[in-house]
Amino acid sequence: LFEDDHEVRAVMRRFLDSLRCKVLEAPNGEQALLALGGDERFDVLLSDIALGPGMRGTELAARAQERFPELAIVLMSGFPAELIEADRDAPLGWELLRKPCSREELTQAIARVVNGA
């Protein structure tokens, strides 16, 4: 779970915990890449598109998927323009989720990417 806004990250963490997901989190792309650098295997990357200064969520997702080709990707944003831009640039199979979202919307997005992977 990679989200720069602490409050949004906390809400998304609660949603993921309620789905019994094991969650690793970071507030920016650089820390996210460090977290992904270990020996652990990951099934889904959930990232905000705008992670503050530095790396964007789309770049993070692409770099993470290079390392883990089977990694399912869900990108989220509260800005419609970012979602449109990401939709243009995202490979087939990445899911785009508008924030704020409900737990059910998150669940459905994760199910679509996991089933598609």
Secondary structure, DSSP 8 states (H G I E B T S, - for coil): -B-S-HHHHHHHHHHHHHTT-----BSSHHHHHHHTTSS---SEEEEES--SSS--HHHHHHHHHHH-TT-EEEEEES-HHHHHHHHHHS-TT-EEEESS--HHHHHHHHHHHHHH-
